[in-house]
């Protein structure tokens, strides 16, 4: 059996990826039935791995920390020829800005070095939209040729991680592929996403400015399809791909869709109101965010507010043409499955 190594589980995307590797992607014909393979998952020593333990298949959990090189040895044992899917990372640090660079940058370097020593064949790295920043115009979309313009400290840490991965690929020590998913959604979601749904239900979802700024989003199984294609397609070597839903969505549409799914599919009463703020609110939040991050601090609510009037939109045409990627889920069905998962998991809604 081929060996897949995964970091970032039991995180949101990492857990979903392990499930896709072990059980397939029912919505994608190519990956609906996947051959048995050995899957080895790096989980932090303090992580609750019960969700991973429930996945069918040959899944082995090893404890380690990307920031501690000596702890990575069990992950890479007999790893020659394996594929490493690197989905571990910090988005909203709890210990200040230094945590972003320690995990996202230095942790990636540790994994690249360990993977090269072990003879890993292909390193598929999960990046972000943040190294590229926000679109310069409302009608603009990013492609893979867009220059780096990182959005604050998180964006800088992910840019440096991309550069580490690309350098390893250019040196020939690993085959590398970079995937840039934007804001993603779907089952196995963390509390912050569940909280957003409850805000929509209660009429407290923030709409900053007109709400017509567009956001590319990616249903988690669409991202998993892209990651599996990045392993399977030989020509993906050395390439970078935006992986997202078929089109960007205006913020108004995102909130309207969540309301409609709650009300029409699950008979959940919604308030049908918004917490409307002027566009200036995001600009003030951005100025404050820059100030406090410059002091090494991080406040997630301020950071999220700073982005709320921005367009962050990308094109998936390269992934379509080179990988054969085709997102099977769009916003309404993806949100329906997200809320179904919340209810089945006993999440309060």
N, C-alpha and C positions, 0 to 999 in steps of 0.2 A: 504494500500500500504506500502511496506517496504521503509525504509528511507535510503538514501545514502547521506553522507556528504563528500564534496570535498574541499580540499585546493589546491592552485596552479593555479586556474583559475582567470582571463583570460590569464594565461600563456599558452605556447605552448601545453604541454601534458595535462594540466588540462582542457583546452577547449575541446580538442579532447576526453578526457574521459567523460566529461559531455555529449557531443553529443552521445557517444557510450551508455551511461547509458539511455539516453532519447530516442534515435532513433535506437539503435542496431548497429551491425557490419555486413554489407551485405555480406562480404566475409567469414564469419564464421557461419556455419549452426546453431550451438548451440545458438548463440547470434544474429542471423539475425532478429528475431522478439522478442523483449523484452517486458515483461509485464509492464504496467504503474506503475511508482513508484514516490515517492516524492524525489526530489533531492534538497539539500540545499548546496549552494556554498559560501564559504568565499572569498570575494574579498577585496583587500586593499582599504581603503577609497579614494585613488587617482586614482584607476584603471578605465580604459575605459571598460565598460561591454557590449558594443553594440553587440559584437559577441555572448556572452552568451544569451542575450535577444532575439536573432534570433533563438535560438534552440527550436524545438518543444518539448512540454511536460511540466510537472509540475516542473519547475525550479525556485527556489526562491534564490535571491541573497541577502546575508547579508554582511554588511560592517564590517571589523575588521582586526586585525593585529596579526599574530601569536606571535609577540614579546610583545604584550600587553594583558596579561591574562584576564583582566576585559572586553576586547572587544569581547571575544570568547563566552560569554553567549548566544547571540542569535543563534549562530550556533548549540549549543548543547541542546537547549530547546526541551523537550519531545524526547530526543535522545536515550532513553533506547532501546537496541536491534539493533541499527543502525550499519551500516558499515561506517567507516571513511577511505577514500582514501586520504592519505597525500602526495600530490605532490608539495607542496610549497617549494621553496628553492632558494638560490642564487648561481649561478655558477660563474659569472664574476662580482665581487663587484665593485660598483662605489664609495664607501666611505671607502675603505681600507679593510684590512684583518679582522678587528674586525667584520665587517658586516657578514662575513661567519659564524662565531661562534654564533653571536647574532641570526641570522635567522635559520641556519641549525641545530645548536645544542640547543640553549636555546628555540627557537621557537618550536622544536620538543618536548622538555620537557614540555612546556606549554600545548601543544595539548594532550600529553599522560595524564597529570594530569587532564585536563578538561574532556577528554573522559572517564577516569576511574570514575570520579565523576558522570558523566551523565549516566553511565551504557551502554556505547557503547559496542557492542558485539565483533566486529573484527576491528582491526587497521591494514590497509594495507599501508605499508610505502614504498615510492619510494626513493631508495638510488641511487647508481651510481657505475661505475667501479672504481672510484678513491680511495675508501678505500683499494682496493687490489693492486693498483699501475699498473705497466707495467710488461709484461711477461719477464721472465729471459732469454728466448731464442726465436728465430724467429719461431720455430716450436711448441712452448708451447701453451697450452690453459688452462685458469683458470676453475676450477670447484668450487663448493660451499665450499669445504674444504680448499681452498687456505687461507693462513694466512693473516692477515692485514699487509699491507706495503703501507700506504697511500701516495698518490702523492701530496706533498706539503700541503698548508693550506686548500684548498678545500677538499682534501681527508681526512685530519684529522677531519674536521668538520662533514663530512658525516660518518666517522667511529664512532665518538662519538654519533651521532644521532642513528645509528644502535644499539649501546650498550644501549642507553636509552630505545629504543623500546624493545630490547631483555630482558632487566631487568624487564620491566613491564610484558612481557609475562611469564617469569620464576616465577614472584611473583604471577601470577594468577589473576592480576587485569584486564587484557584484553587478548583476543586472538590476537596474532600478527603474521603478515607475512611481510617479507622483499623482495622487488623486486629490482634487480640491472640491470637496462638497461644501455647499453653503449651509444655511440654517436647515437642520433636518428635524424630522418628526416621525412618529410611529411608535409601535409597541416597544416595551422595555424602557420607556422614557423615564427620566429622572423627575424628581419633585418639582424642579423649576418649570418644567413643561406642563405638568399637571396643574401647577399654580396658575399658569397662564390661561388654561381652559376654565378654571374657576373664576378668574377675573372676567373672562368673556361672558360666562353665565350670569355673573352678578352685575354686568353693565359697567365694569371698571377697567376694561381693556383700554390702554392709552392709544389714542390716535393723535399724532403730532403733525401739525400742519394740515394739509388737505386730505391725507390718507391715500393719495394716489401715487406716492412713491412705491416703486416695485421692488419686490424681494424674490430672488430665486430661492426655492426651497427644494429639499430632496427627501422623499419618503425613504425610510431606512432600507427597505428591500431593493429600491432602485440603486442605492449606494452599494449594497451587497452585490447586485448584478454587475455594476461597474468594477468592483474589486475582483470578482471572479474572472471577468474578462481580462483584466490587467494581468492576471496570472496566466490565462490560457492562450492569449494572442502573442505569438513570438514578436511581432512588430511593435509591441508596446514598449519594448526595451528602450530606456532612455527618454521616454516621453512623459509629458504632463497632460492631465485631462481634467476639465471641469466635468463633474458628475452631478446632475440635478434633475428635477422634473422637467417636462418638455418646455415649459414657459415660465417666466417670472409672474408673480401675482401681486397686484396692488394690495397694500395693507388693508384697505377697506374690504376687498374681496376675501382676504384671509379670515378676518373677523366675521364677516357675513356668513361665510361657509361654515365656520365652527358653530355659529348660532343655529343655522339651518339644520345641520346634522343633529345637534342636541335636541332640537324641537321636533323635527320631522321623523328622525330615525329612532330616537330614544325617549320621546315624550318628556324631555327635561325642560322645565320652565326657564326661560331666559329673560333678562331685563330689557334687551333691545336698546340699551343706551351705551354711550362711550364716555370715557374720560378724555375730553378733547383739550388739547394744549396747543398754543401757537408754535410755529416752527422754531421761533427763538428759544423755546425751552430746551430743545436738543442742542442748540449752539452754546447756550449757557452751560449745560451739562458737559459738553465736550471740553469747554475751557476749564471747568472745574476738574474733570477727569484727567486732563493733561497735568494740571497742577498737583493733584494728589498722587498720581502715578510717578511724577518727578520726585516725590518724597519717598517713593518705594511702597506706597499704600494702594489699596484697591477697594472700591465700593461697587459691588455688582449692579445695584439699582441705578447708580449714576452712569455707569458704563453703558448699560442697556438703553437708558433714556437718550444718551448721546447719539445712538444709531437710529433712533426711531423715525427720524424724518429723512433718512438717507435712502437712495436707491443703491441696491447691491444686486446686480443682475448679470448673468453670464450666459454664454452660448455653449451648447453641448454638441455642436456640429462636428468637432474633431472626434469626440468619442463615438458619435454615430458612424462616421465614415471609416475610422480606423479600427474600432473595436467591434462594431456591430451593436453598440449599445442602443437600447430603446426602452425608455422608462415605461413600465406597464401600469403604474399607478399615478393618478393625479390627485389634486387637493381634496376633492370631496370624498372619494373612496378612502384615501389615506387617512383623513381625519375621522371617518367613520370607524376604521379599524383601530385608530388610536383610542377613541373613546370606548369602543368595545373592550379593548385590552384593559383600560382603567377600571371599568365596571367588573370585568372578570377577575381582576387582581384585587378587588376590594378597595381600590383607591377612592377616596371621598370625592363625589361630584354632585 
